[in-house]
Amino acid sequence: MRLVTFVRENQPDQQCVGALLDEDATVLDLAAAAPDEAAFASMQALIESADAGLARARELAERRPGAHLLPRADVRLLSPLPRPTRLRDCGLFIAHLESGLRELARRQSAGAEDPAAEFERLMASGRFDLNPLFRERVMYYTADHLSVSGPEDVITAPAGARELDYELEFAAVVGRTGREVKPGAAAEHIFGYTVFNDWSARDLQMVLMRAGVGPCEGKDFAGSNTLGPCIVTRDELTDPYALTMTARVNGQEWSRGGTDGMHHSFEDAIVQLSRDRAVHAGDVIGSGTVPSGTGFDLARSLSDGDVVELEVEGIGVLRNTVRIPVSPANGS
């Protein structure tokens, strides 16, 4: 199924859980169709209801109760999971990390008398080599599950930032709480998949990471984690590791890659993250960025008013508009 959280235009404060039908042209309001069904109180409730809730949702989708079918144009989609239980972004794509380190070295060498020679010197120093731990295990950071945005939301750069950037990712939503999950059982803990944009304020990130404690406000600001447009349940994707990923800015393709380039899988992440503790229903696990999946990788920058579309085959298009306010804090 293709599951969404939405609001009606005349009821903007009442979040509803729905299913996309008719090639995403129609939304079935699940809660209205089954008002006594606790599983449809929220997306989190539906995830926690496991197979029983999904079976009931499929039954309603097949029956298509006409009074509860809405044109998609008449609703506004939110993040399908507005408040994940937990949100971790993992380094499942290794090649992106390597290209990011090269771009960082290029930027640091740009002001040298001989930039090309300085770039070669920096790369030869080993300081910009990828740590072998990224290949050996799933590395991650914990993102703010309270700073989640959704489709069509405006993403505003944090104060002091002028270089807002997209990151082309997708994510797995955990559907079953478990501890010490074995490799053969890890797939059963995945509820579904969604598109993930891990927004980054690159200029702030570059400054703050010199302290060696992470990107801080460079990745942690209002709405900096965008999910959507829907959660596609696990059974809908024949192979989640054979999907095309594309990023467009103002309709022009900037990035293209595929999930087949992942060094680690979501199952690997679940196994590791459940050691000595539990993964929980409603956790979101980001893939990390596909190679070339950022403006930073391409030495390109977004401008105020740009429209960014991230598309993952079989899931959909996640669209947002960028705002980079001009203020005394960030200059003209």
NORTA-V59820 format. One record per pair of residues at least 24 apart in sequence whose ideal C-beta (glycine too) atoms are under 10 Angstrom apart, sorted by the first residue. I is the first residue (numbers start at 1). J is the second residue. D is the distance in whole Angstrom. If there is no record, write none. Layout:
BEGIN
[[I	J	D] [I	J	D]]
END
This chain:
BEGIN
[[1	28	10] [1	30	10] [1	46	10] [1	54	7] [1	57	6] [1	58	6] [1	61	7] [1	192	8] [1	230	9] [1	231	8] [1	232	8] [1	233	5] [1	235	8] [1	236	7] [2	27	10] [2	61	10] [2	80	9] [2	192	9] [2	229	9] [2	230	5] [2	231	8] [2	232	6] [2	233	8] [2	236	7] [2	314	10] [2	315	8] [2	316	8] [3	28	10] [3	30	8] [3	43	7] [3	46	7] [3	47	9] [3	54	9] [3	57	7] [3	80	6] [3	81	9] [3	173	10] [3	191	9] [3	192	7] [3	194	9] [3	230	6] [3	231	5] [3	232	8] [3	233	7] [4	28	10] [4	30	10] [4	43	8] [4	72	9] [4	75	8] [4	77	5] [4	78	8] [4	79	9] [4	80	5] [4	150	9] [4	151	9] [4	228	8] [4	229	7] [4	230	5] [4	231	8] [4	316	10] [5	42	8] [5	43	5] [5	44	10] [5	46	10] [5	77	7] [5	78	5] [5	79	7] [5	80	5] [5	81	7] [5	82	6] [5	150	8] [5	227	10] [5	228	9] [5	230	9] [5	231	9] [6	70	8] [6	72	9] [6	74	10] [6	75	4] [6	76	6] [6	77	5] [6	78	6] [6	80	9] [6	150	9] [6	151	10] [6	229	10] [6	230	10] [7	75	7] [7	76	5] [7	77	9] [7	78	7] [8	70	8] [8	74	7] [8	75	6] [8	76	8] [9	73	10] [9	74	7] [9	75	7] [9	76	7] [10	74	9] [11	75	10] [12	76	8] [15	41	10] [15	42	7] [15	43	9] [15	78	7] [15	82	7] [16	40	8] [16	41	10] [16	42	9] [16	43	10] [16	68	10] [16	70	9] [16	75	8] [16	78	9] [17	41	8] [17	42	6] [17	43	6] [17	44	10] [17	45	8] [17	46	6] [17	53	10] [17	57	9] [17	80	9] [18	43	10] [18	57	9] [18	61	10] [18	68	9] [18	69	10] [18	70	8] [18	72	9] [18	75	8] [18	77	9] [18	80	10] [18	230	9] [19	46	10] [19	57	6] [19	58	8] [19	60	8] [19	61	5] [19	230	9] [19	233	10] [20	61	9] [20	72	7] [20	77	9] [20	229	8] [20	230	6] [20	232	9] [20	316	9] [21	61	6] [21	62	10] [21	64	7] [21	69	7] [21	72	9] [22	64	9] [22	69	9] [22	71	9] [22	72	9] [24	72	6] [24	77	10] [24	229	8] [24	230	8] [24	316	7] [24	317	10] [25	71	7] [25	72	6] [25	73	8] [26	64	9] [26	69	5] [26	70	7] [26	71	7] [26	72	6] [26	74	10] [27	68	9] [27	69	7] [27	70	5] [27	71	8] [27	72	5] [27	73	10] [27	74	8] [27	75	6] [27	77	8] [27	230	10] [28	57	8] [28	60	6] [28	61	6] [28	63	9] [28	64	7] [28	65	8] [28	68	6] [28	69	6] [28	70	8] [29	60	10] [29	65	9] [29	67	9] [29	68	5] [29	69	8] [29	70	6] [29	75	9] [30	56	8] [30	57	6] [30	60	6] [30	61	9] [30	68	8] [31	68	9] [32	65	9] [32	67	8] [32	68	5] [32	70	9] [33	57	9] [33	59	10] [33	60	5] [33	61	9] [33	63	8] [33	64	9] [33	65	5] [33	67	8] [33	68	4] [33	69	9] [34	59	9] [34	60	6] [34	65	9] [34	68	9] [42	81	9] [42	82	8] [42	83	9] [42	282	10] [43	78	9] [43	79	9] [43	80	6] [43	81	5] [43	82	7] [43	83	9] [43	84	10] [43	173	9] [43	191	10] [43	231	7] [43	282	8] [44	81	7] [44	82	9] [44	83	7] [44	84	8] [44	85	7] [44	281	8] [44	282	5] [45	282	10] [46	81	10] [46	175	10] [46	191	9] [46	231	9] [46	282	10] [47	81	8] [47	84	10] [47	85	9] [47	173	7] [47	174	8] [47	175	5] [47	176	9] [47	191	5] [47	192	9] [47	231	8] [47	280	10] [47	281	5] [47	282	5] [47	283	10] [48	85	10] [48	175	8] [48	176	9] [48	177	9] [48	191	10] [48	280	9] [48	281	5] [48	282	7] [49	175	10] [49	281	9] [50	175	7] [50	176	7] [50	191	9] [50	281	8] [51	175	9] [51	176	10] [54	175	9] [54	191	9] [54	192	10] [54	233	7] [54	234	10] [54	235	9] [57	233	9] [58	233	9] [58	235	10] [72	229	10] [76	150	9] [76	151	8] [76	152	7] [76	153	10] [77	150	6] [77	151	5] [77	152	7] [77	153	10] [77	228	6] [77	229	5] [77	230	8] [77	316	10] [77	318	10] [78	148	9] [78	149	9] [78	150	4] [78	151	8] [78	152	9] [78	153	8] [78	227	9] [78	228	8] [78	229	9] [79	148	5] [79	149	6] [79	150	4] [79	151	8] [79	153	8] [79	194	8] [79	223	10] [79	225	9] [79	226	7] [79	227	4] [79	228	6] [79	229	9] [79	231	10] [79	284	10] [79	318	10] [80	148	10] [80	150	8] [80	151	9] [80	173	8] [80	192	9] [80	194	6] [80	195	10] [80	227	6] [80	228	6] [80	229	7] [80	230	5] [80	231	5] [80	232	9] [81	145	9] [81	148	8] [81	150	9] [81	171	9] [81	173	6] [81	191	9] [81	192	10] [81	194	8] [81	227	6] [81	228	9] [81	231	7] [81	282	7] [81	283	10] [81	284	7] [82	145	10] [82	146	10] [82	148	6] [82	149	9] [82	150	7] [82	227	9] [83	145	6] [83	146	7] [83	148	7] [83	282	8] [84	143	9] [84	145	5] [84	146	9] [84	148	7] [84	171	9] [84	173	8] [84	174	9] [84	225	9] [84	227	8] [84	280	9] [84	282	6] [84	283	6] [84	284	4] [84	285	10] [85	145	7] [85	173	10] [85	174	8] [85	177	9] [85	279	9] [85	280	5] [85	281	7] [85	282	4] [85	283	5] [85	284	8] [86	142	7] [86	143	9] [86	145	6] [86	174	9] [86	273	9] [86	279	8] [86	280	7] [86	282	8] [86	283	5] [86	284	7] [86	285	9] [87	141	10] [87	142	7] [87	143	4] [87	144	7] [87	145	4] [87	146	9] [87	147	9] [87	148	7] [87	171	8] [87	196	9] [87	198	10] [87	225	6] [87	227	9] [87	282	10] [87	283	8] [87	284	5] [87	285	8] [87	286	7] [88	138	9] [88	140	5] [88	141	7] [88	142	6] [88	143	7] [88	145	9] [88	171	9] [88	269	8] [88	273	7] [88	279	9] [88	283	7] [88	284	7] [88	285	6] [88	286	7] [89	139	10] [89	140	6] [89	141	6] [89	142	8] [89	143	5] [89	167	9] [89	169	7] [89	171	8] [89	196	8] [89	198	6] [89	219	8] [89	225	8] [89	284	9] [89	285	8] [89	286	4] [89	287	8] [89	288	6] [89	289	9] [90	138	5] [90	139	7] [90	140	4] [90	141	9] [90	169	9] [90	171	9] [90	172	10] [90	262	10] [90	264	7] [90	266	8] [90	268	9] [90	269	5] [90	272	9] [90	273	9] [90	285	6] [90	286	6] [90	287	7] [90	288	6] [91	130	9] [91	133	10] [91	134	5] [91	135	10] [91	137	9] [91	138	7] [91	139	4] [91	140	7] [91	141	9] [91	263	8] [91	264	8] [91	269	10] [91	286	9] [91	287	9] [91	288	5] [91	289	9] [92	134	10] [92	138	7] [92	139	9] [92	140	9] [92	169	9] [92	170	10] [92	172	10] [92	259	9] [92	261	9] [92	262	5] [92	263	6] [92	264	4] [92	265	7] [92	266	7] [92	268	8] [92	269	7] [92	285	9] [92	286	8] [92	287	5] [92	288	5] [92	289	9] [92	290	10] [93	134	10] [93	168	10] [93	169	8] [93	245	10] [93	257	8] [93	259	9] [93	261	6] [93	262	6] [93	263	7] [93	264	9] [93	287	6] [93	288	5] [93	289	6] [93	290	6] [93	291	6] [93	293	8] [94	130	7] [94	134	6] [94	135	6] [94	139	10] [94	261	9] [94	262	8] [94	263	4] [94	264	8] [94	288	9] [94	291	9] [95	130	9] [95	257	9] [95	261	6] [95	262	10] [95	263	8] [95	289	10] [95	290	8] [95	291	4] [95	292	9] [95	293	10] [95	297	10] [96	167	9] [96	168	9] [96	169	9] [96	257	8] [96	261	9] [96	263	10] [96	287	10] [96	288	6] [96	289	4] [96	290	6] [96	291	5] [96	292	8] [96	293	6] [96	294	8] [96	296	10] [96	297	7] [97	130	6] [97	131	9] [97	134	6] [97	135	10] [97	139	9] [97	263	9] [97	288	8] [97	289	8] [97	291	9] [98	128	9] [98	129	9] [98	130	5] [98	134	9] [98	291	8] [99	130	10] [99	289	9] [99	291	6] [99	292	7] [99	293	9] [99	294	9] [99	296	9] [99	297	5] [99	298	9] [100	128	9] [100	130	9] [100	289	8] [100	291	10] [100	294	8] [100	296	7] [100	297	6] [101	127	9] [101	128	4] [101	129	7] [101	130	6] [101	131	10] [102	128	7] [102	297	9] [103	128	10] [103	202	10] [103	294	9] [103	296	6] [103	297	6] [103	298	9] [103	299	7] [104	128	7] [104	206	8] [104	209	9] [104	296	9] [106	299	8] [107	202	9] [107	206	7] [107	296	9] [107	299	9] [108	206	9] [134	263	8] [134	264	9] [134	288	10] [135	263	7] [135	264	9] [136	264	10] [137	264	8] [137	268	9] [137	269	10] [137	272	6] [138	263	9] [138	264	5] [138	265	9] [138	266	9] [138	268	6] [138	269	5] [138	270	9] [138	271	9] [138	272	5] [138	273	7] [138	285	9] [138	288	9] [139	264	9] [139	272	10] [139	288	9] [140	269	7] [140	272	9] [140	273	8] [140	285	8] [140	286	8] [140	288	8] [141	198	10] [141	214	6] [141	215	8] [141	219	8] [141	220	10] [141	286	9] [142	214	10] [143	196	10] [143	198	7] [143	219	7] [143	220	7] [143	224	8] [143	225	5] [143	284	9] [143	286	7] [144	219	9] [144	220	6] [144	221	9] [144	222	9] [144	224	7] [144	225	7] [145	225	8] [145	282	9] [145	283	9] [145	284	8] [146	222	10] [146	225	9] [147	199	10] [147	219	10] [147	220	7] [147	221	7] [147	222	6] [147	223	6] [147	224	5] [147	225	6] [147	226	10] [148	223	8] [148	224	9] [148	225	5] [148	226	7] [148	227	6] [148	228	10] [148	284	9] [149	197	8] [149	199	8] [149	222	8] [149	223	4] [149	224	8] [149	225	7] [149	226	5] [149	227	8] [149	228	9] [149	318	10] [149	320	7] [150	223	9] [150	226	7] [150	227	7] [150	228	5] [150	229	8] [150	318	8] [150	320	9] [151	195	9] [151	226	8] [151	227	9] [151	228	4] [151	229	4] [151	230	9] [151	316	9] [151	317	8] [151	318	6] [151	319	6] [151	320	7] [152	228	9] [152	229	9] [152	307	10] [152	318	9] [152	319	6] [152	320	7] [152	321	8] [153	222	10] [153	223	6] [153	226	7] [153	228	9] [153	318	10] [153	319	9] [153	320	6] [153	321	8] [154	223	8] [154	305	10] [154	320	7] [154	321	5] [154	322	8] [154	323	6] [155	197	8] [155	199	6] [155	221	9] [155	222	9] [155	223	5] [155	224	8] [155	226	7] [155	302	10] [155	308	8] [155	320	5] [155	321	7] [155	322	6] [155	323	7] [155	324	10] [156	199	10] [156	221	8] [156	222	7] [156	223	7] [156	224	10] [156	304	10] [156	321	10] [156	322	8] [156	323	4] [156	324	8] [156	325	7] [157	199	9] [157	201	6] [157	203	9] [157	204	9] [157	221	8] [157	224	10] [157	302	9] [157	304	9] [157	322	8] [157	323	7] [157	324	5] [157	325	7] [157	330	7] [158	199	10] [158	201	5] [158	204	7] [158	217	5] [158	218	8] [158	219	10] [158	220	8] [158	221	4] [158	222	8] [158	224	8] [158	325	10] [158	329	9] [158	330	9] [159	201	10] [159	204	9] [159	217	8] [159	221	9] [159	325	8] [159	327	7] [159	328	10] [159	329	5] [159	330	7] [160	201	8] [160	203	8] [160	204	6] [160	207	9] [160	217	8] [160	327	9] [160	328	10] [160	329	5] [160	330	5] [160	331	9] [161	200	9] [161	201	4] [161	202	8] [161	203	6] [161	204	5] [161	205	9] [161	207	10] [161	217	8] [161	218	8] [161	221	8] [161	324	7] [161	325	9] [161	329	9] [161	330	6] [162	201	8] [162	202	9] [162	203	6] [162	204	9] [162	301	9] [162	304	9] [162	324	6] [162	325	10] [162	326	9] [162	329	10] [162	330	5] [162	331	7] [162	332	10] [163	200	9] [163	201	7] [163	202	4] [163	203	4] [163	204	8] [163	205	9] [163	206	9] [163	218	10] [163	295	8] [163	296	8] [163	301	6] [163	302	8] [163	324	8] [163	330	10] [164	199	7] [164	200	8] [164	201	6] [164	202	8] [164	203	9] [164	204	10] [164	221	9] [164	224	10] [164	295	9] [164	301	8] [164	302	5] [164	303	9] [164	304	9] [164	306	9] [164	308	9] [164	322	6] [164	323	8] [164	324	6] [165	197	10] [165	198	9] [165	199	7] [165	200	5] [165	201	8] [165	202	5] [165	203	10] [165	205	9] [165	218	10] [165	219	10] [165	294	5] [165	295	5] [165	296	5] [165	297	9] [165	298	10] [165	300	9] [165	301	7] [165	302	6] [165	308	9] [165	322	9] [166	197	6] [166	198	8] [166	199	6] [166	200	8] [166	226	9] [166	247	6] [166	249	8] [166	254	8] [166	255	8] [166	289	9] [166	293	8] [166	294	6] [166	295	7] [166	296	9] [166	302	7] [166	306	9] [166	308	5] [166	309	9] [166	310	7] [166	318	10] [166	320	8] [166	322	8] [167	196	8] [167	197	6] [167	198	4] [167	199	7] [167	200	6] [167	219	9] [167	226	10] [167	247	9] [167	255	10] [167	286	9] [167	287	10] [167	288	8] [167	289	4] [167	290	9] [167	293	6] [167	294	5] [167	295	9] [167	296	9] [167	297	9] [167	310	9] [168	195	9] [168	196	9] [168	197	7] [168	198	9] [168	245	6] [168	246	8] [168	247	5] [168	254	9] [168	255	5] [168	256	9] [168	257	7] [168	287	9] [168	289	6] [168	290	5] [168	291	9] [168	292	8] [168	293	3] [168	294	7] [168	297	10] [168	308	9] [168	310	5] [168	311	9] [168	312	8] [168	318	10] [169	194	10] [169	195	8] [169	196	4] [169	197	7] [169	198	6] [169	225	10] [169	226	10] [169	227	10] [169	245	8] [169	286	5] [169	287	5] [169	288	6] [169	289	6] [169	290	7] [169	293	7] [169	294	10] [169	310	8] [169	312	9] [169	318	10] [170	194	7] [170	195	6] [170	196	6] [170	197	10] [170	227	10] [170	232	10] [170	240	8] [170	243	8] [170	245	7] [170	259	7] [170	262	10] [170	266	9] [170	286	8] [170	287	5] [170	288	10] [170	290	9] [170	310	9] [170	312	5] [170	313	10] [170	314	10] [170	315	7] [170	318	9] [171	195	8] [171	196	4] [171	197	10] [171	198	9] [171	225	9] [171	227	7] [171	231	9] [171	266	8] [171	283	10] [171	284	5] [171	285	6] [171	286	5] [171	287	6] [171	288	10] [171	312	10] [171	315	10] [172	196	10] [172	231	10] [172	234	9] [172	240	8] [172	265	9] [172	266	4] [172	267	9] [172	269	8] [172	270	8] [172	283	9] [172	284	7] [172	285	5] [172	286	8] [172	287	8] [173	227	9] [173	231	6] [173	232	10] [173	233	9] [173	234	9] [173	266	10] [173	281	9] [173	282	7] [173	283	7] [173	284	6] [173	285	8] [174	266	9] [174	269	10] [174	270	7] [174	273	9] [174	274	9] [174	278	10] [174	279	5] [174	280	6] [174	281	6] [174	282	7] [174	283	4] [174	284	7] [174	285	7] [175	231	10] [175	233	9] [175	234	8] [175	279	10] [175	281	6] [175	282	8] [175	283	9] [176	270	10] [176	279	8] [176	280	9] [176	281	6] [177	274	9] [177	278	6] [177	279	7] [177	280	5] [177	281	5] [177	282	9] [177	283	9] [178	270	8] [178	274	6] [178	278	6] [178	279	6] [178	280	9] [178	281	9] [179	274	5] [179	275	8] [179	276	8] [179	277	6] [179	278	4] [179	279	8] [179	280	10] [180	271	9] [180	274	6] [180	275	6] [180	276	8] [180	277	9] [180	278	9] [181	267	9] [181	270	5] [181	271	6] [181	272	9] [181	273	9] [181	274	4] [181	275	9] [181	278	9] [181	279	7] [182	270	10] [182	271	7] [182	274	9] [183	265	10] [183	267	7] [183	268	8] [183	270	9] [183	271	5] [184	267	9] [184	271	10] [185	267	9] [185	270	9] [185	271	9] [185	274	10] [186	265	8] [186	266	8] [186	267	4] [186	268	8] [186	269	8] [186	270	4] [186	271	5] [186	272	10] [186	274	8] [186	279	9] [187	234	7] [187	240	9] [187	265	9] [187	266	8] [187	267	6] [187	270	8] [188	234	9] [188	267	10] [188	270	10] [189	234	10] [189	266	9] [189	267	8] [189	270	5] [189	271	9] [189	274	8] [189	279	7] [189	280	10] [189	281	9] [189	283	9] [190	233	9] [190	234	5] [190	237	10] [190	240	8] [190	266	6] [190	267	8] [190	270	7] [190	285	9] [191	231	7] [191	232	10] [191	233	7] [191	234	7] [191	281	7] [191	282	8] [191	283	10] [191	284	10] [192	230	9] [192	231	4] [192	232	5] [192	233	4] [192	234	6] [192	235	9] [192	236	8] [192	237	8] [192	240	10] [192	315	9] [193	230	9] [193	231	7] [193	232	5] [193	233	8] [193	234	7] [193	236	9] [193	237	6] [193	240	6] [193	243	9] [193	259	9] [193	266	8] [193	287	9] [193	312	8] [193	314	8] [193	315	6] [194	226	10] [194	227	5] [194	228	6] [194	229	8] [194	230	7] [194	231	5] [194	232	7] [194	284	8] [194	286	10] [194	312	8] [194	315	6] [194	316	9] [194	318	8] [195	226	8] [195	227	7] [195	228	6] [195	229	7] [195	230	9] [195	231	10] [195	232	10] [195	245	9] [195	309	10] [195	310	5] [195	311	7] [195	312	5] [195	315	5] [195	316	7] [195	317	8] [195	318	4] [195	319	10] [196	225	7] [196	226	7] [196	227	6] [196	228	9] [196	284	8] [196	285	9] [196	286	5] [196	287	7] [196	288	10] [196	289	9] [196	310	8] [196	312	9] [196	315	10] [196	318	8] [197	223	10] [197	224	9] [197	225	8] [197	226	4] [197	227	8] [197	228	9] [197	247	9] [197	286	10] [197	289	10] [197	293	10] [197	308	7] [197	309	10] [197	310	5] [197	318	6] [197	319	10] [197	320	7] [198	224	7] [198	225	6] [198	226	8] [198	286	6] [198	287	10] [198	288	8] [198	289	7] [198	293	10] [198	294	9] [199	223	7] [199	224	5] [199	225	7] [199	226	7] [199	302	10] [199	308	9] [199	320	8] [199	322	9] [200	224	8] [200	289	9] [200	294	7] [200	295	9] [200	296	7] [201	324	9] [201	330	10] [202	294	9] [202	295	8] [202	296	6] [202	301	8] [202	302	10] [203	301	10] [203	330	9] [204	330	10] [205	296	9] [206	296	10] [223	320	9] [225	284	8] [225	286	8] [226	308	9] [226	310	8] [226	318	6] [226	319	10] [226	320	6] [227	284	7] [227	286	9] [227	318	8] [228	310	9] [228	315	9] [228	316	8] [228	317	9] [228	318	5] [228	319	9] [228	320	9] [229	315	8] [229	316	5] [229	317	7] [229	318	6] [229	319	8] [230	315	7] [230	316	6] [230	318	10] [231	284	10] [231	315	9] [232	312	9] [232	314	6] [232	315	5] [232	316	8] [236	314	7] [236	315	9] [237	312	10] [237	313	9] [237	314	5] [237	315	8] [238	314	8] [239	314	9] [240	265	9] [240	266	7] [240	287	10] [240	312	9] [240	313	10] [240	314	8] [240	315	9] [241	265	7] [241	266	9] [241	267	10] [242	313	9] [242	314	9] [243	311	10] [243	312	6] [243	313	4] [243	314	6] [243	315	8] [244	290	10] [244	311	8] [244	312	8] [244	313	4] [244	314	9] [245	287	9] [245	289	9] [245	290	5] [245	291	10] [245	292	10] [245	293	7] [245	310	8] [245	311	7] [245	312	5] [245	313	7] [245	315	10] [246	290	9] [246	293	9] [246	309	8] [246	310	7] [246	311	5] [246	312	8] [246	313	8] [246	317	9] [247	289	10] [247	290	9] [247	292	9] [247	293	6] [247	294	8] [247	295	9] [247	298	10] [247	308	7] [247	309	7] [247	310	5] [247	311	8] [247	318	10] [248	307	8] [248	308	7] [248	309	4] [248	310	8] [248	311	7] [248	317	9] [248	319	9] [249	295	8] [249	300	8] [249	302	7] [249	303	9] [249	306	5] [249	307	7] [249	308	6] [249	309	8] [249	322	9] [250	302	10] [250	303	9] [250	305	9] [250	306	6] [250	307	6] [250	308	9] [250	309	9] [251	307	8] [251	309	8] [253	309	9] [253	311	10] [254	292	8] [254	293	9] [254	294	9] [254	295	7] [254	297	10] [254	298	6] [254	300	7] [254	302	10] [254	308	9] [254	309	10] [255	289	9] [255	290	7] [255	291	9] [255	292	5] [255	293	5] [255	294	7] [255	295	8] [255	297	8] [255	298	7] [255	300	10] [255	310	9] [256	290	8] [256	291	10] [256	292	7] [256	293	9] [256	311	10] [257	289	9] [257	290	4] [257	291	5] [257	292	6] [257	293	6] [258	290	7] [258	291	9] [258	312	10] [258	313	9] [259	287	7] [259	290	8] [259	312	8] [259	313	8] [259	314	10] [261	290	7] [261	291	6] [262	287	7] [262	288	8] [262	290	8] [263	288	9] [264	288	9] [287	312	10]]
END
